[in-house]
């Protein structure tokens, strides 16, 4: 089947429609993710064994940001878009064949090394576990099981990047549902059969990687682009993607790097710290995946096409729209999570092995981490602005500085809490992660302004005022509801869920009315 011709222009409102499709599919995966977290909290709670899984899962998950949707996609999509704009199907197919072969070879080697060196990796990432041989051994065993997931998810991400470049956003966005369903099935069906039940989580992750690849890989065939793996690291396309990737190893995965830093510090704290941070991060990931990742995924190929067409006005207009959308969505998401941190954790997680103390500690780190949500989301859009122009060095410099900022903040905030045995010292790690996320966005923004390639469109002052007024309305509505409800622990089961949905609805409604009252109109969401 021939490759469809490149679009001359993006249809009016096309960015909004594409983002809405991606977000809708992502919402399904996030709901499935919440179900997975509920089951995990019920079955395993928060403690030493969940700490072990959190560390083991975080390592291939960080590498996924490099070899999958992070660094690789950021280098691959602009080159793919440029070749597609030329309309040369043979060159496009040859490029894809060789990049797929090179990626497959690299991730297989890295996965093999990870299997062999699992204890060494755990010792570096979680040095505090060396004082607990049983926990260290469990983490190493779990890492050996999940490491091959890296190879599977990397090839899945390649397929997803190709489909996204052709505006086929729905299928890649919905594949994480398979991941969550696979892990849920493993916990419910496999865990009771294993001598070490927590191993079921790792086997579920590995099975999920296989299922996602089976779903996405054939979809490229319908575009006439299913790759034939060819290995030649000297191929011009492979060398070009590799050259673009190298500087992005830091920049595309700075959030994950900061989590790794947090993992190292948390390994020195009391049992449960890793788990509390893990559950907090899962809740923060909801708005990031629903809005931030959706915006960045949709806007990157659009910006790359505008840059390839030397359409500076279209490039600037799309980026301005992306940043306005980030502000419109990230501020209420962060504010809502802070105000509803404890009710959310109590409603979603507190059951079975997940205690009231676990809920309190998770709420603390959630509130601290939420401060970074606007920065996390803005960073994803700002990175797309650089990657679309195949500029990967500027984000790398910002990322290196951000990691140093995160290390300094983590040490400065967490060390005194740890030395003085203050309960909730892990929340200092979460706060440092959030502040570092804001710093990364500021550094990228300053670099973009210095280059002079982008100037804000008129009306930003009015936009900021509207979001500010609407956020005050949201906070007032949520606080009034919480005051009326009283002690959340007096409610249970369906009543809790009903009250939570009612409060979220009241806050969202107040925010929307605040925007409308200040002159904002829904048509402003439409893309350029």
C-alpha positions as CSV (number, residue, x, y, z in Angstrom):
1,X,0.0,0.0,0.0
2,X,1.5,3.4,-0.9
3,X,2.3,6.0,1.7
4,X,-0.4,8.7,1.8
5,X,0.8,12.1,0.5
6,X,1.8,14.7,3.0
7,X,-0.7,17.3,4.0
8,X,-0.1,20.7,2.6
9,X,-1.7,22.3,5.6
10,X,-3.2,21.2,8.9
11,X,-7.0,21.4,8.8
12,X,-8.5,24.1,10.9
13,X,-8.8,22.9,14.4
14,X,-6.7,19.8,13.4
15,X,-4.4,20.1,16.4
16,X,-7.3,20.3,18.8
17,X,-9.0,17.3,17.2
18,X,-5.8,15.2,17.2
19,X,-5.1,16.2,20.8
20,X,-8.7,15.3,21.8
21,X,-8.4,11.9,20.1
22,X,-5.1,11.2,21.8
23,X,-6.4,12.4,25.2
24,X,-9.6,10.3,24.9
25,X,-7.6,7.2,24.2
26,X,-5.1,8.1,27.0
27,X,-8.0,8.6,29.4
28,X,-9.0,4.9,28.9
29,X,-5.4,3.9,29.7
30,X,-5.3,6.1,32.7
31,X,-8.6,4.6,34.0
32,X,-7.1,1.2,33.5
33,X,-3.9,2.4,35.2
34,X,-5.9,3.6,38.2
35,X,-7.6,0.1,38.4
36,X,-4.1,-1.4,38.3
37,X,-2.9,0.8,41.1
38,X,-6.0,0.0,43.2
39,X,-5.4,-3.7,42.8
40,X,-1.7,-3.3,43.6
41,X,-2.3,-1.2,46.7
42,X,-4.9,-3.7,47.9
43,X,-2.8,-6.8,47.3
44,X,0.7,-5.5,48.2
45,X,0.1,-2.2,50.0
46,X,3.3,-0.1,50.5
47,X,6.4,-1.4,52.1
48,X,9.6,-3.2,51.4
49,X,8.4,-5.5,48.6
50,X,6.7,-2.7,46.7
51,X,9.8,-0.6,47.2
52,X,11.7,-3.4,45.5
53,X,9.3,-3.4,42.6
54,X,9.3,0.4,42.3
55,X,13.1,0.4,41.9
56,X,13.2,-2.5,39.5
57,X,10.4,-1.1,37.3
58,X,11.9,2.4,37.3
59,X,15.2,1.4,35.7
60,X,13.9,0.0,32.4
61,X,11.2,2.6,32.5
62,X,13.9,5.3,32.5
63,X,15.8,3.6,29.7
64,X,12.4,3.5,27.8
65,X,12.5,7.3,27.7
66,X,15.8,7.0,25.9
67,X,15.2,4.2,23.4
68,X,11.4,4.6,23.0
69,X,9.1,7.6,23.2
70,X,11.6,10.0,24.6
71,X,15.0,10.5,23.1
72,X,14.5,8.2,20.2
73,X,11.2,9.6,19.1
74,X,12.4,13.2,19.5
75,X,15.2,12.5,17.0
76,X,13.3,10.0,14.7
77,X,10.0,11.9,14.1
78,X,11.5,15.1,12.6
79,X,13.7,13.1,10.2
80,X,10.8,10.9,9.3
81,X,8.6,14.0,8.7
82,X,11.2,15.6,6.5
83,X,11.5,12.5,4.3
84,X,7.7,12.2,4.1
85,X,7.4,15.8,3.0
86,X,9.7,15.0,0.0
87,X,7.2,12.3,-1.1
88,X,9.9,9.7,-1.8
89,X,8.3,6.4,-0.6
90,X,11.4,4.3,-1.4
91,X,13.7,6.5,0.6
92,X,11.2,6.6,3.5
93,X,10.9,2.8,3.6
94,X,14.7,2.3,3.4
95,X,15.2,4.8,6.2
96,X,12.6,3.0,8.4
97,X,14.1,-0.4,7.7
98,X,17.6,0.6,8.8
99,X,16.5,2.6,11.8
100,X,14.3,-0.3,13.0
101,X,17.2,-2.8,12.6
102,X,19.7,-0.5,14.4
103,X,17.2,0.2,17.3
104,X,16.4,-3.5,17.7
105,X,20.1,-4.5,17.9
106,X,20.9,-1.8,20.4
107,X,18.0,-2.5,22.8
108,X,18.7,-6.3,22.7
109,X,22.3,-5.7,23.7
110,X,21.3,-3.3,26.5
111,X,18.6,-5.7,27.7
112,X,21.2,-8.5,27.8
113,X,23.6,-6.4,29.7
114,X,20.9,-5.5,32.1
115,X,20.1,-9.1,32.8
116,X,23.7,-9.9,33.5
117,X,24.5,-6.9,35.6
118,X,21.2,-6.5,37.5
119,X,22.7,-6.6,41.1
120,X,25.3,-4.0,40.0
121,X,22.6,-1.7,38.6
122,X,20.5,-2.0,41.8
123,X,23.5,-1.2,43.9
124,X,24.1,2.0,41.9
125,X,20.4,3.1,41.7
126,X,19.4,2.1,45.3
127,X,22.5,2.1,47.4
128,X,20.5,2.0,50.6
129,X,19.3,-1.5,49.8
130,X,22.8,-2.9,50.3
131,X,22.1,-2.8,54.0
132,X,19.1,-5.1,53.5
133,X,20.3,-8.3,51.6
134,X,16.9,-9.8,51.3
135,X,15.4,-6.6,49.7
136,X,18.5,-6.2,47.5
137,X,18.1,-9.7,46.2
138,X,14.4,-9.3,45.6
139,X,15.0,-6.1,43.6
140,X,17.7,-7.8,41.5
141,X,15.4,-10.7,40.7
142,X,12.6,-8.4,39.7
143,X,14.9,-6.3,37.5
144,X,16.0,-9.5,35.7
145,X,12.4,-10.2,34.9
146,X,11.4,-6.7,33.7
147,X,14.6,-5.7,31.8
148,X,13.6,-7.4,28.5
149,X,10.5,-5.2,28.5
150,X,12.8,-2.5,27.3
151,X,13.4,-4.2,24.0
152,X,9.7,-4.9,23.5
153,X,8.5,-1.4,24.4
154,X,11.2,0.3,22.3
155,X,10.1,-1.5,19.1
156,X,6.5,-0.7,20.0
157,X,7.4,3.0,20.4
158,X,9.0,2.9,16.9
159,X,5.7,1.8,15.5
160,X,3.8,4.4,17.5
161,X,6.0,7.2,16.3
162,X,5.4,6.2,12.7
163,X,1.6,6.0,13.2
164,X,1.6,9.4,15.0
165,X,3.6,11.0,12.2
166,X,0.7,9.9,9.9
167,X,-1.9,11.3,12.3
168,X,-2.9,7.9,13.4
169,X,-3.0,8.8,17.1
170,X,-5.8,6.6,18.5
171,X,-4.1,3.1,18.4
172,X,-0.7,4.2,19.9
173,X,-2.6,6.1,22.6
174,X,-4.8,3.2,23.6
175,X,-2.0,0.5,23.8
176,X,-1.1,1.3,27.4
177,X,-4.5,-0.1,28.3
178,X,-3.1,-3.5,27.4
179,X,-0.2,-2.8,29.7
180,X,-2.4,-2.1,32.7
181,X,-4.8,-5.0,32.0
182,X,-1.9,-7.4,31.7
183,X,-0.5,-6.3,35.1
184,X,-3.9,-6.6,36.7
185,X,-4.4,-10.1,35.3
186,X,-1.0,-11.1,36.6
187,X,-1.7,-9.8,40.1
188,X,-5.1,-11.5,40.3
189,X,-4.4,-14.8,38.6
190,X,-0.6,-15.4,38.7
191,X,0.4,-13.9,42.1
192,X,-1.5,-16.6,44.2
193,X,0.4,-19.3,42.3
194,X,3.9,-18.0,42.9
195,X,6.2,-18.6,45.9
196,X,7.1,-14.9,45.7
197,X,3.8,-13.1,44.7
198,X,5.4,-9.8,43.9
199,X,7.1,-11.5,40.9
200,X,3.7,-11.4,39.3
201,X,4.0,-7.7,38.8
202,X,7.2,-8.1,36.9
203,X,5.9,-10.9,34.7
204,X,2.8,-8.8,34.0
205,X,5.0,-5.9,32.8
206,X,6.9,-8.2,30.5
207,X,3.7,-9.8,29.0
208,X,2.4,-6.2,28.5
209,X,5.4,-5.3,26.4
210,X,4.8,-8.3,24.1
211,X,1.0,-7.6,23.7
212,X,1.6,-3.9,22.8
213,X,4.1,-4.9,20.2
214,X,1.8,-7.4,18.6
215,X,-0.9,-4.8,18.4
216,X,1.1,-1.9,16.9
217,X,3.6,-3.6,14.6
218,X,1.1,-4.9,12.0
219,X,-0.6,-1.4,11.9
220,X,2.4,0.0,10.0
221,X,1.7,-2.5,7.3
222,X,-1.6,-0.7,6.5
223,X,0.6,2.3,5.6
224,X,2.9,0.2,3.5
225,X,5.7,0.8,6.0
226,X,6.1,-2.4,8.1
227,X,9.9,-2.5,8.5
228,X,12.3,-5.2,7.4
229,X,15.0,-5.1,10.0
230,X,18.3,-4.2,8.3
231,X,21.5,-3.7,10.3
232,X,23.9,-1.0,9.0
233,X,25.0,1.6,11.6
234,X,26.7,3.5,8.7
235,X,23.4,4.1,6.9
236,X,23.0,7.9,6.6
237,X,19.5,7.9,8.2
238,X,20.7,5.8,11.2
239,X,23.7,8.1,11.7
240,X,21.6,11.2,11.5
241,X,19.1,9.9,14.0
242,X,21.9,8.7,16.2
243,X,23.6,12.2,16.1
244,X,20.3,13.8,17.0
245,X,19.7,11.3,19.8
246,X,22.9,11.7,21.7
247,X,22.2,15.2,23.0
248,X,18.6,14.2,23.9
249,X,19.7,11.4,26.2
250,X,19.4,13.9,29.1
251,X,16.9,16.4,27.8
252,X,14.1,13.9,26.8
253,X,14.4,12.0,30.1
254,X,15.1,14.7,32.6
255,X,12.0,14.0,34.6
256,X,12.9,10.3,34.8
257,X,16.5,11.3,35.7
258,X,15.2,13.3,38.5
259,X,13.1,10.3,39.7
260,X,16.2,8.2,39.6
261,X,17.9,10.8,41.8
262,X,14.9,10.6,44.1
263,X,15.2,6.8,44.0
264,X,18.8,6.9,45.2
265,X,17.9,9.3,48.1
266,X,14.7,7.4,49.0
267,X,16.7,4.1,49.3
268,X,18.3,5.6,52.4
269,X,15.0,6.4,54.1
270,X,12.6,4.2,55.9
271,X,10.7,1.3,54.3
272,X,7.8,2.5,52.3
273,X,9.4,5.7,51.0
274,X,9.9,4.3,47.5
275,X,6.3,3.0,47.5
276,X,4.8,6.4,48.6
277,X,6.7,8.2,45.9
278,X,5.7,5.6,43.4
279,X,2.0,6.0,44.1
280,X,2.3,9.8,44.2
281,X,4.1,9.8,40.8
282,X,1.3,7.6,39.4
283,X,-1.3,10.2,40.3
284,X,0.8,13.1,38.9
285,X,1.2,11.1,35.7
286,X,-2.5,11.2,35.1
287,X,-2.8,14.9,34.0
288,X,0.7,14.6,32.3
289,X,-0.4,11.7,30.2
290,X,-3.8,13.0,29.5
291,X,-2.8,16.5,28.5
292,X,1.0,17.1,28.5
293,X,2.0,14.0,26.5
294,X,-1.0,14.4,24.2
295,X,-0.1,18.0,23.4
296,X,3.6,17.1,22.8
297,X,2.9,14.0,20.7
298,X,0.5,15.9,18.5
299,X,2.4,19.1,18.1
300,X,5.9,17.6,17.3
301,X,5.1,16.3,13.8
302,X,3.1,19.5,13.1
303,X,6.0,21.7,14.1
304,X,8.4,19.5,12.2
305,X,6.3,19.9,9.0
306,X,6.1,23.6,9.4
307,X,9.8,23.9,9.9
308,X,10.5,21.6,6.9
309,X,8.2,23.9,4.8
310,X,10.0,27.0,6.2
311,X,6.6,28.2,7.5
312,X,7.8,30.3,10.4
313,X,4.4,31.9,11.0
314,X,2.7,28.5,11.2
315,X,5.5,27.2,13.5
316,X,5.1,30.1,15.9
317,X,1.3,30.0,15.9
318,X,1.3,26.2,16.7
319,X,3.8,26.7,19.5
320,X,1.9,29.6,21.0
321,X,-1.3,27.5,21.0
322,X,0.6,24.7,22.7
323,X,1.8,26.9,25.5
324,X,-1.5,28.6,26.0
325,X,-3.1,25.1,26.2
326,X,-0.5,24.0,28.8
327,X,-1.3,26.9,31.1
328,X,-5.0,26.5,30.7
329,X,-4.8,22.8,31.7
330,X,-1.8,22.4,33.9
331,X,-2.7,25.1,36.5
332,X,-6.1,23.7,37.5
333,X,-4.7,20.1,37.4
334,X,-1.9,21.0,39.8
335,X,-4.2,23.0,42.1
336,X,-6.9,20.3,42.1
337,X,-4.4,17.6,43.0
338,X,-3.0,19.6,45.9
339,X,-6.4,20.4,47.4
340,X,-7.7,16.9,46.9
341,X,-4.5,14.9,47.6
342,X,-5.7,13.2,50.8
343,X,-9.3,12.4,49.5
344,X,-7.8,11.0,46.3
345,X,-5.4,8.8,48.0
346,X,-7.9,7.6,50.6
347,X,-10.5,6.8,47.9
348,X,-8.2,5.2,45.4
349,X,-5.6,3.3,47.5
350,X,-6.7,2.9,51.2
351,X,-7.9,-0.7,51.3
352,X,-6.4,-4.1,52.0
353,X,-2.7,-3.9,52.6
354,X,-2.6,-0.2,52.0
355,X,-2.9,1.4,55.5
356,X,-4.1,4.8,56.8
357,X,-0.4,5.7,57.5
358,X,0.5,4.8,53.9
359,X,-2.3,7.1,52.7
360,X,-1.1,10.0,54.8
361,X,2.5,9.6,53.6
362,X,1.5,9.3,49.9
363,X,-0.7,12.4,50.3
364,X,2.3,14.4,51.5
365,X,4.5,13.5,48.6
366,X,1.7,14.0,46.1
367,X,1.1,17.6,47.3
368,X,4.8,18.4,47.1
369,X,5.2,16.9,43.6
370,X,2.2,18.7,42.2
371,X,4.0,22.0,42.2
372,X,6.0,20.8,39.2
373,X,3.0,19.9,36.9
374,X,3.0,23.1,35.0
375,X,6.7,22.8,34.4
376,X,6.5,19.1,33.4
377,X,3.8,19.9,30.8
378,X,5.4,23.1,29.5
379,X,8.7,21.2,29.1
380,X,7.1,18.6,26.9
381,X,5.8,21.3,24.5
382,X,9.0,23.4,24.6
383,X,11.1,20.3,23.8
384,X,9.0,19.7,20.8
385,X,9.8,23.2,19.6
386,X,13.6,22.4,19.6
387,X,13.3,18.9,18.3
388,X,11.1,20.0,15.4
389,X,14.1,22.1,14.2
390,X,16.4,19.1,14.9
391,X,18.1,21.2,17.6
392,X,18.9,18.7,20.4
393,X,21.9,20.4,21.9
394,X,20.1,23.3,23.6
395,X,17.7,21.0,25.5
396,X,20.6,18.9,26.5
397,X,22.4,21.8,28.2
398,X,19.2,22.8,30.0
399,X,18.7,19.2,31.1
400,X,22.2,18.9,32.6
401,X,21.6,22.0,34.6
402,X,18.2,20.8,35.7
403,X,19.7,17.5,37.0
404,X,22.3,19.4,39.0
405,X,19.5,21.7,40.4
406,X,17.5,18.6,41.4
407,X,20.4,17.0,43.2
408,X,21.2,20.2,45.1
409,X,17.5,20.7,46.1
410,X,17.0,17.1,47.1
411,X,20.1,17.1,49.3
412,X,19.3,20.5,50.8
413,X,15.6,19.7,51.5
414,X,15.8,16.0,52.4
415,X,19.0,15.6,54.3
416,X,18.0,17.7,57.3
417,X,14.6,15.9,57.4
418,X,16.4,12.5,57.3
419,X,19.0,13.4,59.9
420,X,16.3,14.7,62.3
421,X,14.0,11.7,61.7
422,X,11.2,14.0,60.6
423,X,8.2,11.9,59.4
424,X,7.6,12.3,55.7
425,X,11.2,13.0,54.7
426,X,10.3,11.4,51.3
427,X,8.1,14.5,50.6
428,X,11.3,16.5,50.4
429,X,12.4,14.4,47.4
430,X,9.0,15.0,45.7
431,X,9.3,18.8,46.3
432,X,12.7,18.9,44.8
433,X,11.5,16.9,41.8
434,X,8.6,19.4,41.3
435,X,10.9,22.5,41.6
436,X,13.4,21.0,39.2
437,X,10.6,20.5,36.7
438,X,9.7,24.2,36.9
439,X,13.4,25.1,36.5
440,X,13.7,23.0,33.4
441,X,10.8,24.7,31.7
442,X,12.2,28.2,32.6
443,X,15.6,27.2,31.2
444,X,14.1,26.0,27.9
445,X,11.9,29.1,27.6
446,X,14.8,31.4,28.1
447,X,16.8,29.6,25.5
448,X,13.9,29.8,23.0
449,X,13.5,33.5,23.6
450,X,17.3,34.2,23.2
451,X,17.3,32.5,19.8
452,X,14.6,34.9,18.6
453,X,12.7,32.2,16.7
454,X,9.5,32.6,18.7
455,X,7.6,35.6,19.9
456,X,4.5,35.4,22.0
457,X,1.3,36.4,20.3
458,X,-0.7,39.3,21.7
459,X,-3.2,38.6,24.5
460,X,-1.0,36.6,26.9
461,X,-1.6,39.1,29.8
462,X,-5.4,38.6,29.4
463,X,-4.9,34.8,29.2
464,X,-2.9,34.8,32.5
465,X,-5.6,36.9,34.2
466,X,-8.3,34.6,33.1
467,X,-6.5,31.4,34.3
468,X,-5.8,33.2,37.6
469,X,-9.4,34.2,38.3
470,X,-10.7,30.8,37.2
471,X,-8.2,29.1,39.5
472,X,-9.4,31.1,42.5
473,X,-13.0,30.0,41.6
474,X,-11.8,26.4,41.5
475,X,-10.1,26.6,44.9
476,X,-13.1,28.3,46.5
477,X,-15.5,25.6,45.2
478,X,-13.3,22.7,46.2
479,X,-12.6,24.1,49.7
480,X,-16.3,24.8,50.3
481,X,-17.2,21.2,49.3
482,X,-14.5,19.8,51.6
483,X,-15.7,21.9,54.4
484,X,-19.3,20.6,53.9
485,X,-18.2,17.0,53.7
486,X,-16.1,17.1,56.9
487,X,-13.8,14.1,57.8
488,X,-13.3,12.1,54.7
489,X,-12.5,9.0,56.7
490,X,-16.1,8.8,57.9
491,X,-17.1,7.9,54.4
492,X,-16.4,4.7,52.7
493,X,-16.8,2.7,49.5
494,X,-19.2,4.0,46.9
495,X,-20.0,7.1,49.0
496,X,-16.3,8.1,48.9
497,X,-16.2,7.7,45.1
498,X,-19.5,9.7,44.7
499,X,-18.3,12.5,46.9
500,X,-14.9,12.6,45.1
501,X,-16.5,12.8,41.7
502,X,-18.9,15.5,42.9
503,X,-16.1,17.7,44.3
504,X,-14.0,17.2,41.1
505,X,-17.1,18.2,39.1
506,X,-17.7,21.2,41.2
507,X,-14.1,22.4,40.9
508,X,-14.1,21.8,37.1
509,X,-17.4,23.6,36.7
510,X,-16.2,26.6,38.8
511,X,-13.0,26.8,36.7
512,X,-15.0,26.7,33.5
513,X,-17.4,29.4,34.7
514,X,-14.5,31.5,35.8
515,X,-13.0,31.3,32.4
516,X,-16.3,32.2,30.6
517,X,-17.0,35.1,33.0
518,X,-13.6,36.6,32.2
519,X,-14.2,36.5,28.4
520,X,-12.6,33.2,27.4
521,X,-14.4,31.2,24.7
522,X,-14.0,27.5,23.8
523,X,-13.1,28.4,20.2
524,X,-9.7,29.6,21.6
525,X,-8.8,25.9,22.1
526,X,-8.9,25.3,18.3
527,X,-5.4,24.8,16.8
528,X,-4.0,27.2,14.3
